[in-house]
């Protein structure tokens, strides 16, 4: 009995130890997960795609922090606005490491983060809105940017400052300093004089509350943020991601425009071939689909382009020639292609001189692509469809002559052969060749089949065709 009781005690002890060990092995992981996002290129559609995908993946892996590794001179304002909105509304802390520059739209994104760290010698600011040539945009654009910078700074709220037992609430990031990065007319005593757009160095940004500290590496940023025992994860782009980012690259988009317009022009010049139009449609899918999926191309862009394609197809297949329908179709295609390239901020403020210039510039790019496409189409048509070329058999010869084996027959001569005899020069099934008086003629067997070498008699002639029967049935 005592031995049995002792065994039970030992088993209970073993179960307790094993259970405790199991609990220790399966306990919660205390490692902090930091998800790193790179913003080290021009702020445009390809970068926006990778940033969105990174934030989604960070959420799916339950990241504790997001660290944006930034070095950019800016880019498109509408895409920067989308990025800063994503950061402001993200549920976990977002850190930014300015590894050299956060200029223009980059400054807007940086000050949206919860904490900013800067490399020695880095800078942040210079957020005036400019066009593609670098010229300053009208004041309504600057007002829009000032408002975004001010609102982004205000979103971080105020913090208490105690001095001489008095508590004063001050902005964590001063909105006046933020908008001074846009407007050169703002004067802040001791910070910026009139006529100058504000750009802060690392030490200045720390002094005025736009930087939490100085750091030289990502590891120093993480340590400065008080994060210990961490792992870093970042987005690994798939093959599909790389293809989409390649397709929405402006240079590739330009090549696709050339292929679209060139294919349509080639089809108009050579109706009935088919594959130039198919190539143009395929290029259009590659051009619009990634932009539409990324929210860059709007529904009305696609509608204008599709209507243009339909009008061109009507011109090709229903009313051949090149009239009003074809012209309207080409205008629709060019308009759809051009409007996709225009910064969406232009459409927010209505007509303006700079907005018109940007629209004209976009149309000029498409027209230039069209001219290149026309020239390339003409060159290819000569190289590929001329006789003895790769697709020369698809093109008709301009003329025929007897030296090339083409013989024209006198209709009266054919009629005179009715009743004459000859032999089947080839098998007639029912068409073939017959030899009469030493000359070869095309003929049709009325009986449906005549073997080669069979004696034949010409029964009749109709519309240049001889109709024959075996002589034993004549």
ROKELO-881587 format. One record per residue (C-alpha): residue number from 1; residue in one letter; chain; x, y, z. Coordinates in steps of 0.5 Angstrom, whole numbers, always signed. Each point is the difference from the previous one (the first is absolute). Layout:
<atom NUM,A,A,<X,Y,Z>>;
...
This chain:
<atom 1,X,A,<+0,+0,+0>>;
<atom 2,X,A,<+6,+5,+2>>;
<atom 3,X,A,<+3,-2,-7>>;
<atom 4,X,A,<-6,+1,-4>>;
<atom 5,X,A,<-1,+7,+4>>;
<atom 6,X,A,<+7,+2,-1>>;
<atom 7,X,A,<+0,-2,-8>>;
<atom 8,X,A,<-6,+5,+0>>;
<atom 9,X,A,<+4,+5,+3>>;
<atom 10,X,A,<+5,+0,-5>>;
<atom 11,X,A,<-5,-1,-6>>;
<atom 12,X,A,<-3,+7,+2>>;
<atom 13,X,A,<+7,+3,+1>>;
<atom 14,X,A,<+2,-2,-7>>;
<atom 15,X,A,<-7,+3,-3>>;
<atom 16,X,A,<+1,+6,+4>>;
<atom 17,X,A,<+7,+1,-3>>;
<atom 18,X,A,<-1,-2,-7>>;
<atom 19,X,A,<-6,+5,+0>>;
<atom 20,X,A,<+4,+6,+3>>;
<atom 21,X,A,<+5,-2,-6>>;
<atom 22,X,A,<-5,+0,-5>>;
<atom 23,X,A,<-3,+6,+2>>;
<atom 24,X,A,<+7,+4,+0>>;
<atom 25,X,A,<+1,-3,-7>>;
<atom 26,X,A,<-7,+3,-3>>;
<atom 27,X,A,<+0,+6,+4>>;
<atom 28,X,A,<-1,+7,-3>>;
<atom 29,X,A,<+6,+2,-5>>;
<atom 30,X,A,<+2,+7,+3>>;
<atom 31,X,A,<+4,+2,-6>>;
<atom 32,X,A,<-2,+6,-3>>;
<atom 33,X,A,<-1,+0,-8>>;
<atom 34,X,A,<+2,+6,-4>>;
<atom 35,X,A,<-2,+1,-7>>;
<atom 36,X,A,<+4,+4,-4>>;
<atom 37,X,A,<-3,+4,-6>>;
<atom 38,X,A,<+5,+3,-5>>;
<atom 39,X,A,<-2,+7,-3>>;
<atom 40,X,A,<+7,+1,-4>>;
<atom 41,X,A,<-3,+2,-7>>;
<atom 42,X,A,<-4,+5,-3>>;
<atom 43,X,A,<-7,+0,+3>>;
<atom 44,X,A,<-4,-2,-6>>;
<atom 45,X,A,<-5,-6,-2>>;
<atom 46,X,A,<+5,-6,+1>>;
<atom 47,X,A,<+3,+2,+7>>;
<atom 48,X,A,<-8,+1,+2>>;
<atom 49,X,A,<-1,-7,-2>>;
<atom 50,X,A,<+6,-3,+4>>;
<atom 51,X,A,<-2,+5,+6>>;
<atom 52,X,A,<-7,-2,+1>>;
<atom 53,X,A,<+2,-8,-1>>;
<atom 54,X,A,<+5,+1,+6>>;
<atom 55,X,A,<-5,+3,+4>>;
<atom 56,X,A,<-5,-6,-1>>;
<atom 57,X,A,<+5,-5,+1>>;
<atom 58,X,A,<+2,+3,+6>>;
<atom 59,X,A,<-7,+0,+3>>;
<atom 60,X,A,<-1,-7,-2>>;
<atom 61,X,A,<+7,-2,+4>>;
<atom 62,X,A,<-2,+4,+6>>;
<atom 63,X,A,<+6,+4,+0>>;
<atom 64,X,A,<+1,+5,+6>>;
<atom 65,X,A,<+3,+6,-4>>;
<atom 66,X,A,<+1,+2,-7>>;
<atom 67,X,A,<+7,+3,-2>>;
<atom 68,X,A,<+0,+4,-6>>;
<atom 69,X,A,<+7,+1,-3>>;
<atom 70,X,A,<+0,+6,-4>>;
<atom 71,X,A,<+4,+4,-5>>;
<atom 72,X,A,<-4,+4,-5>>;
<atom 73,X,A,<+0,+6,-3>>;
<atom 74,X,A,<-8,+0,-1>>;
<atom 75,X,A,<-5,-1,-6>>;
<atom 76,X,A,<-7,+0,-1>>;
<atom 77,X,A,<-4,+4,+5>>;
<atom 78,X,A,<-7,-5,-1>>;
<atom 79,X,A,<+4,-6,+2>>;
<atom 80,X,A,<+4,+3,+6>>;
<atom 81,X,A,<-7,+2,+3>>;
<atom 82,X,A,<-2,-7,-1>>;
<atom 83,X,A,<+6,-2,+4>>;
<atom 84,X,A,<+0,+5,+5>>;
<atom 85,X,A,<-8,-2,+1>>;
<atom 86,X,A,<+2,-8,+1>>;
<atom 87,X,A,<+5,+2,+5>>;
<atom 88,X,A,<-4,+5,+4>>;
<atom 89,X,A,<-6,-6,+1>>;
<atom 90,X,A,<+5,-6,+1>>;
<atom 91,X,A,<-1,-3,+6>>;
<atom 92,X,A,<+7,-2,+2>>;
<atom 93,X,A,<+6,+5,+1>>;
<atom 94,X,A,<+3,+3,-6>>;
<atom 95,X,A,<+7,+2,+0>>;
<atom 96,X,A,<+4,+3,-5>>;
<atom 97,X,A,<+8,+0,-1>>;
<atom 98,X,A,<+2,+6,-5>>;
<atom 99,X,A,<+6,-3,-3>>;
<atom 100,X,A,<+2,+7,-3>>;
<atom 101,X,A,<-6,+3,-3>>;
<atom 102,X,A,<-7,+1,+1>>;
<atom 103,X,A,<-2,+6,-5>>;
<atom 104,X,A,<-6,+2,-3>>;
<atom 105,X,A,<-6,-5,+0>>;
<atom 106,X,A,<+5,-4,+5>>;
<atom 107,X,A,<+0,+5,+5>>;
<atom 108,X,A,<-8,-1,+0>>;
<atom 109,X,A,<+1,-7,+1>>;
<atom 110,X,A,<+5,+0,+5>>;
<atom 111,X,A,<-3,+5,+5>>;
<atom 112,X,A,<-7,-5,+0>>;
<atom 113,X,A,<+4,-5,+4>>;
<atom 114,X,A,<+0,-1,+7>>;
<atom 115,X,A,<+8,+1,+1>>;
<atom 116,X,A,<+5,+3,-5>>;
<atom 117,X,A,<+8,-2,+1>>;
<atom 118,X,A,<+5,+3,-5>>;
<atom 119,X,A,<+7,-1,-2>>;
<atom 120,X,A,<+5,+5,+1>>;
<atom 121,X,A,<+0,+5,-6>>;
<atom 122,X,A,<-7,-2,-2>>;
<atom 123,X,A,<-5,+5,-1>>;
<atom 124,X,A,<-8,+1,-1>>;
<atom 125,X,A,<-5,+5,-3>>;
<atom 126,X,A,<+0,+4,-6>>;
<atom 127,X,A,<-7,-2,-2>>;
<atom 128,X,A,<-2,+5,-5>>;
<atom 129,X,A,<-4,-3,-5>>;
<atom 130,X,A,<+3,+0,-7>>;
<atom 131,X,A,<-2,-2,-7>>;
<atom 132,X,A,<+4,-5,-4>>;
<atom 133,X,A,<+5,+5,-3>>;
<atom 134,X,A,<+1,+2,+8>>;
<atom 135,X,A,<-4,+7,-1>>;
<atom 136,X,A,<-4,+2,+6>>;
<atom 137,X,A,<-7,-2,-1>>;
<atom 138,X,A,<-6,+6,+2>>;
<atom 139,X,A,<-2,+2,+7>>;
<atom 140,X,A,<-6,-5,+0>>;
<atom 141,X,A,<+5,-6,+0>>;
<atom 142,X,A,<+5,+3,+5>>;
<atom 143,X,A,<-7,+1,+4>>;
<atom 144,X,A,<-2,-7,+0>>;
<atom 145,X,A,<+7,-2,+2>>;
<atom 146,X,A,<+1,+5,+5>>;
<atom 147,X,A,<-7,-3,+3>>;
<atom 148,X,A,<+3,-7,+0>>;
<atom 149,X,A,<+6,+1,+3>>;
<atom 150,X,A,<-3,+4,+5>>;
<atom 151,X,A,<-6,-5,+2>>;
<atom 152,X,A,<+6,-6,+0>>;
<atom 153,X,A,<+3,+4,+5>>;
<atom 154,X,A,<-6,+1,+4>>;
<atom 155,X,A,<-2,-7,+0>>;
<atom 156,X,A,<+6,-1,+5>>;
<atom 157,X,A,<-3,+4,+5>>;
<atom 158,X,A,<+3,+4,+6>>;
<atom 159,X,A,<+4,-2,+5>>;
<atom 160,X,A,<+1,+3,+7>>;
<atom 161,X,A,<+6,+4,+2>>;
<atom 162,X,A,<+2,+2,+7>>;
<atom 163,X,A,<+4,+6,+2>>;
<atom 164,X,A,<+0,+4,+7>>;
<atom 165,X,A,<-6,-5,+2>>;
<atom 166,X,A,<-4,+3,-6>>;
<atom 167,X,A,<-3,-5,-5>>;
<atom 168,X,A,<+0,+2,-7>>;
<atom 169,X,A,<-3,-4,-6>>;
<atom 170,X,A,<+4,+1,-6>>;
<atom 171,X,A,<-1,-4,-7>>;
<atom 172,X,A,<+4,-6,+0>>;
<atom 173,X,A,<+2,+2,-7>>;
<atom 174,X,A,<-2,+7,-2>>;
<atom 175,X,A,<-5,+1,-5>>;
<atom 176,X,A,<+3,+7,-2>>;
<atom 177,X,A,<+7,-3,-1>>;
<atom 178,X,A,<-3,-5,-4>>;
<atom 179,X,A,<-3,+5,-5>>;
<atom 180,X,A,<+6,+4,+0>>;
<atom 181,X,A,<+3,-6,-4>>;
<atom 182,X,A,<-5,+2,-6>>;
<atom 183,X,A,<-1,+7,+0>>;
<atom 184,X,A,<+6,+5,+0>>;
<atom 185,X,A,<-4,+6,+2>>;
<atom 186,X,A,<-1,-3,+7>>;
<atom 187,X,A,<+5,+3,+5>>;
<atom 188,X,A,<+2,-3,+7>>;
<atom 189,X,A,<+5,+4,+4>>;
<atom 190,X,A,<+6,-4,+1>>;
<atom 191,X,A,<-2,-5,-5>>;
<atom 192,X,A,<-1,+2,-7>>;
<atom 193,X,A,<+0,+7,-3>>;
<atom 194,X,A,<-5,+2,-5>>;
<atom 195,X,A,<+1,-2,-7>>;
<atom 196,X,A,<+3,-7,+2>>;
<atom 197,X,A,<-3,-7,+0>>;
<atom 198,X,A,<+2,-3,+6>>;
<atom 199,X,A,<+4,-6,+0>>;
<atom 200,X,A,<+3,-3,+7>>;
<atom 201,X,A,<+6,-4,+1>>;
<atom 202,X,A,<+1,-5,+5>>;
<atom 203,X,A,<+1,+4,+6>>;
<atom 204,X,A,<-5,+5,-2>>;
<atom 205,X,A,<-5,-5,+0>>;
<atom 206,X,A,<+1,-3,+7>>;
<atom 207,X,A,<+0,+7,+2>>;
<atom 208,X,A,<-7,+2,-2>>;
<atom 209,X,A,<-3,-7,+1>>;
<atom 210,X,A,<+0,-3,-7>>;
<atom 211,X,A,<+5,-5,+2>>;
<atom 212,X,A,<+1,-5,+6>>;
<atom 213,X,A,<+7,-1,-1>>;
<atom 214,X,A,<+6,-1,-4>>;
<atom 215,X,A,<+2,-7,-2>>;
<atom 216,X,A,<+5,-2,-6>>;
<atom 217,X,A,<-3,-7,-1>>;
<atom 218,X,A,<-6,-4,+0>>;
<atom 219,X,A,<+2,-4,+7>>;
<atom 220,X,A,<+2,+7,+3>>;
<atom 221,X,A,<-8,+2,-2>>;
<atom 222,X,A,<-3,-6,+3>>;
<atom 223,X,A,<+5,+1,+7>>;
<atom 224,X,A,<-2,+7,+0>>;
<atom 225,X,A,<-7,-2,+0>>;
<atom 226,X,A,<+1,-4,+6>>;
<atom 227,X,A,<-1,-7,-4>>;
<atom 228,X,A,<+4,-6,+3>>;
<atom 229,X,A,<+0,-7,-2>>;
<atom 230,X,A,<-3,+1,-7>>;
<atom 231,X,A,<+0,-3,-7>>;
<atom 232,X,A,<-1,+4,-7>>;
<atom 233,X,A,<-4,-2,-5>>;
<atom 234,X,A,<-2,+3,-7>>;
<atom 235,X,A,<-3,-1,-7>>;
<atom 236,X,A,<+2,-5,-5>>;
<atom 237,X,A,<-3,+2,-6>>;
<atom 238,X,A,<-3,-6,-4>>;
<atom 239,X,A,<+1,-1,-8>>;
<atom 240,X,A,<-7,+3,-1>>;
<atom 241,X,A,<+2,+6,+4>>;
<atom 242,X,A,<+6,+2,-4>>;
<atom 243,X,A,<-4,-1,-6>>;
<atom 244,X,A,<-5,+5,+2>>;
<atom 245,X,A,<+5,+5,+3>>;
<atom 246,X,A,<+4,-1,-7>>;
<atom 247,X,A,<-7,+1,-4>>;
<atom 248,X,A,<-1,+7,+4>>;
<atom 249,X,A,<+7,+3,-1>>;
<atom 250,X,A,<-1,+6,-4>>;
<atom 251,X,A,<+5,-2,-5>>;
<atom 252,X,A,<-3,-7,-1>>;
<atom 253,X,A,<-7,+4,-1>>;
<atom 254,X,A,<+3,+4,-6>>;
<atom 255,X,A,<+2,-6,-3>>;
<atom 256,X,A,<-7,-3,+0>>;
<atom 257,X,A,<-3,+6,-2>>;
<atom 258,X,A,<+4,-1,-6>>;
<atom 259,X,A,<-2,-7,-1>>;
<atom 260,X,A,<-7,+2,+1>>;
<atom 261,X,A,<+0,+6,-5>>;
<atom 262,X,A,<+4,-4,-5>>;
<atom 263,X,A,<-4,-6,+0>>;
<atom 264,X,A,<-6,+4,-2>>;
<atom 265,X,A,<+3,+4,-5>>;
<atom 266,X,A,<+3,-7,-3>>;
<atom 267,X,A,<-7,-3,+0>>;
<atom 268,X,A,<-3,+6,-4>>;
<atom 269,X,A,<+5,+0,-5>>;
<atom 270,X,A,<+0,-8,-1>>;
<atom 271,X,A,<-8,-1,+2>>;
<atom 272,X,A,<-1,-8,+0>>;
<atom 273,X,A,<+7,-2,+3>>;
<atom 274,X,A,<-3,+0,+7>>;
<atom 275,X,A,<+6,-1,+4>>;
<atom 276,X,A,<+2,+8,+1>>;
<atom 277,X,A,<-6,+1,+3>>;
<atom 278,X,A,<+0,-6,+5>>;
<atom 279,X,A,<+7,+3,+2>>;
<atom 280,X,A,<-3,+7,+1>>;
<atom 281,X,A,<-5,-3,+4>>;
<atom 282,X,A,<+5,-4,+4>>;
<atom 283,X,A,<+4,+6,+1>>;
<atom 284,X,A,<-6,+4,+3>>;
<atom 285,X,A,<-1,-6,+5>>;
<atom 286,X,A,<+7,+0,+2>>;
<atom 287,X,A,<-1,+8,+1>>;
<atom 288,X,A,<-6,+1,+3>>;
<atom 289,X,A,<-1,-6,+4>>;
<atom 290,X,A,<+6,+1,+5>>;
<atom 291,X,A,<-2,+7,+1>>;
<atom 292,X,A,<-8,-1,+1>>;
<atom 293,X,A,<+2,-5,+5>>;
<atom 294,X,A,<+4,+5,+4>>;
<atom 295,X,A,<-5,+5,+0>>;
<atom 296,X,A,<+4,+5,-5>>;
<atom 297,X,A,<-5,-1,-6>>;
<atom 298,X,A,<-7,+2,+1>>;
<atom 299,X,A,<-6,-3,-3>>;
<atom 300,X,A,<-1,+6,-5>>;
<atom 301,X,A,<+7,-1,-2>>;
<atom 302,X,A,<-2,-7,-2>>;
<atom 303,X,A,<-6,+2,-3>>;
<atom 304,X,A,<+3,+5,-5>>;
<atom 305,X,A,<+5,-5,-2>>;
<atom 306,X,A,<-5,-5,-1>>;
<atom 307,X,A,<-5,+4,-4>>;
<atom 308,X,A,<+6,+2,-5>>;
<atom 309,X,A,<+2,-7,-1>>;
<atom 310,X,A,<-7,-2,-2>>;
<atom 311,X,A,<-1,+6,-5>>;
<atom 312,X,A,<+7,-2,-3>>;
<atom 313,X,A,<-3,-7,-1>>;
<atom 314,X,A,<-6,+3,-3>>;
<atom 315,X,A,<+4,+4,-5>>;
<atom 316,X,A,<+4,-7,-1>>;
<atom 317,X,A,<-5,-5,-1>>;
<atom 318,X,A,<-7,+4,-1>>;
<atom 319,X,A,<+2,+6,-4>>;
<atom 320,X,A,<+6,-1,-3>>;
<atom 321,X,A,<+4,+6,-2>>;
<atom 322,X,A,<+2,+6,+5>>;
<atom 323,X,A,<-5,+4,+2>>;
<atom 324,X,A,<-3,+4,+6>>;
<atom 325,X,A,<-1,-7,+4>>;
<atom 326,X,A,<+7,-1,-1>>;
<atom 327,X,A,<+3,+7,+2>>;
<atom 328,X,A,<-5,+0,+6>>;
<atom 329,X,A,<+3,-7,+2>>;
<atom 330,X,A,<+7,+2,-1>>;
<atom 331,X,A,<-2,+6,+5>>;
<atom 332,X,A,<-3,-4,+5>>;
<atom 333,X,A,<+6,-5,+0>>;
<atom 334,X,A,<+5,+6,+1>>;
<atom 335,X,A,<-4,+3,+5>>;
<atom 336,X,A,<-1,-6,+4>>;
<atom 337,X,A,<+8,-1,+0>>;
<atom 338,X,A,<+2,+7,+2>>;
<atom 339,X,A,<-5,+1,+6>>;
<atom 340,X,A,<+3,-6,+3>>;
<atom 341,X,A,<+6,+3,+1>>;
<atom 342,X,A,<-2,+7,+3>>;
<atom 343,X,A,<+1,+1,+7>>;
<atom 344,X,A,<-7,-1,+3>>;
<atom 345,X,A,<+1,+7,+5>>;
<atom 346,X,A,<-1,+4,-7>>;
<atom 347,X,A,<-7,-3,+0>>;
<atom 348,X,A,<-2,+3,+7>>;
<atom 349,X,A,<+1,+7,-2>>;
<atom 350,X,A,<-3,+1,-6>>;
<atom 351,X,A,<+3,+4,-6>>;
<atom 352,X,A,<+7,+4,+1>>;
<atom 353,X,A,<+6,+2,-4>>;
<atom 354,X,A,<+4,-6,+3>>;
<atom 355,X,A,<-5,-5,+0>>;
<atom 356,X,A,<-1,+1,-8>>;
<atom 357,X,A,<+7,+0,-1>>;
<atom 358,X,A,<+0,-7,+3>>;
<atom 359,X,A,<-5,-2,-4>>;
<atom 360,X,A,<+3,+2,-6>>;
<atom 361,X,A,<+7,-3,+2>>;
<atom 362,X,A,<-4,-7,+1>>;
<atom 363,X,A,<-3,+1,-7>>;
<atom 364,X,A,<+6,+2,-3>>;
<atom 365,X,A,<+3,-7,+3>>;
<atom 366,X,A,<-5,-4,-3>>;
<atom 367,X,A,<+0,+4,-7>>;
<atom 368,X,A,<+8,-1,+0>>;
<atom 369,X,A,<-1,-8,+1>>;
<atom 370,X,A,<-5,+0,-6>>;
<atom 371,X,A,<+5,+4,-4>>;
<atom 372,X,A,<+5,-6,+2>>;
<atom 373,X,A,<-5,-5,-1>>;
<atom 374,X,A,<-2,+2,-7>>;
<atom 375,X,A,<+7,+1,-2>>;
<atom 376,X,A,<+2,-7,+3>>;
<atom 377,X,A,<-7,-3,-4>>;
<atom 378,X,A,<+3,+2,-7>>;
<atom 379,X,A,<+7,-2,+1>>;
<atom 380,X,A,<-3,-7,+3>>;
<atom 381,X,A,<-5,-1,-6>>;
<atom 382,X,A,<+6,+1,-5>>;
<atom 383,X,A,<+4,-5,+4>>;
<atom 384,X,A,<-5,-5,+1>>;
<atom 385,X,A,<-5,+0,-5>>;
<atom 386,X,A,<+4,+2,-6>>;
<atom 387,X,A,<+1,-6,-5>>;
<atom 388,X,A,<+5,-5,+2>>;
<atom 389,X,A,<+0,+2,+7>>;
<atom 390,X,A,<-3,-3,+7>>;
<atom 391,X,A,<-7,+1,-2>>;
<atom 392,X,A,<+1,+1,-7>>;
<atom 393,X,A,<-5,-5,-2>>;
<atom 394,X,A,<-6,+4,+4>>;
<atom 395,X,A,<+1,+5,-5>>;
<atom 396,X,A,<-3,+1,-7>>;
<atom 397,X,A,<+5,+1,-6>>;
<atom 398,X,A,<-1,+7,-3>>;
<atom 399,X,A,<+0,-3,-7>>;
<atom 400,X,A,<+0,-7,-4>>;
<atom 401,X,A,<+3,-2,-6>>;
<atom 402,X,A,<+1,-6,-5>>;
<atom 403,X,A,<+7,+0,+2>>;
<atom 404,X,A,<-2,-2,+7>>;
<atom 405,X,A,<-4,-6,-2>>;
<atom 406,X,A,<-7,+4,-1>>;
<atom 407,X,A,<-3,-1,-7>>;
<atom 408,X,A,<-7,+4,-2>>;
<atom 409,X,A,<-4,-4,-4>>;
<atom 410,X,A,<-5,+3,-6>>;
<atom 411,X,A,<-7,-1,+1>>;
<atom 412,X,A,<-1,-1,-7>>;
<atom 413,X,A,<+5,-6,+0>>;
<atom 414,X,A,<-3,-3,+6>>;
<atom 415,X,A,<-7,+0,-4>>;
<atom 416,X,A,<+4,-3,-6>>;
<atom 417,X,A,<+2,-6,+4>>;
<atom 418,X,A,<-7,-3,+1>>;
<atom 419,X,A,<-1,-7,-3>>;
<atom 420,X,A,<+8,-1,-1>>;
<atom 421,X,A,<+3,-6,+4>>;
<atom 422,X,A,<+7,+0,+4>>;
<atom 423,X,A,<+2,-4,+6>>;
<atom 424,X,A,<+0,+1,+7>>;
<atom 425,X,A,<+7,+3,+2>>;
<atom 426,X,A,<-2,-1,+8>>;
<atom 427,X,A,<-5,-3,+4>>;
<atom 428,X,A,<-6,+4,+0>>;
<atom 429,X,A,<-4,+0,+6>>;
<atom 430,X,A,<-4,+3,-3>>;
<atom 431,X,A,<+5,+6,-1>>;
<atom 432,X,A,<+7,-1,-4>>;
<atom 433,X,A,<+4,+1,-6>>;
<atom 434,X,A,<-2,-3,-7>>;
<atom 435,X,A,<+5,+0,-6>>;
<atom 436,X,A,<-3,+2,-7>>;
<atom 437,X,A,<+4,+0,-6>>;
<atom 438,X,A,<+6,+1,+4>>;
<atom 439,X,A,<-2,+6,+5>>;
<atom 440,X,A,<-2,-1,+7>>;
<atom 441,X,A,<-7,+3,+2>>;
<atom 442,X,A,<-4,+0,+7>>;
<atom 443,X,A,<-6,-4,+0>>;
<atom 444,X,A,<-6,-3,+4>>;
<atom 445,X,A,<-2,-8,-1>>;
<atom 446,X,A,<-8,+0,-1>>;
<atom 447,X,A,<+0,-7,+3>>;
<atom 448,X,A,<+4,+2,+6>>;
<atom 449,X,A,<+6,-4,-1>>;
<atom 450,X,A,<+5,-2,-6>>;
<atom 451,X,A,<+7,-3,+1>>;
<atom 452,X,A,<+6,+2,-3>>;
<atom 453,X,A,<+1,-2,-7>>;
<atom 454,X,A,<-7,-1,-2>>;
<atom 455,X,A,<-2,+2,-6>>;
<atom 456,X,A,<-5,+6,+0>>;
<atom 457,X,A,<-5,+4,-4>>;
<atom 458,X,A,<-2,+8,+2>>;
<atom 459,X,A,<-7,+0,+1>>;
<atom 460,X,A,<-1,+8,+1>>;
<atom 461,X,A,<+3,+6,+2>>;
<atom 462,X,A,<-3,+5,+5>>;
<atom 463,X,A,<+3,+6,+3>>;
<atom 464,X,A,<+8,-2,-2>>;
<atom 465,X,A,<-1,-7,+3>>;
<atom 466,X,A,<+0,-6,-5>>;
<atom 467,X,A,<-5,-6,+2>>;
<atom 468,X,A,<+3,-7,-2>>;
<atom 469,X,A,<-3,-7,+0>>;
<atom 470,X,A,<+4,-7,-2>>;
<atom 471,X,A,<+0,-1,-7>>;
<atom 472,X,A,<-4,-6,+0>>;
<atom 473,X,A,<-6,+3,+4>>;
<atom 474,X,A,<+0,+6,-5>>;
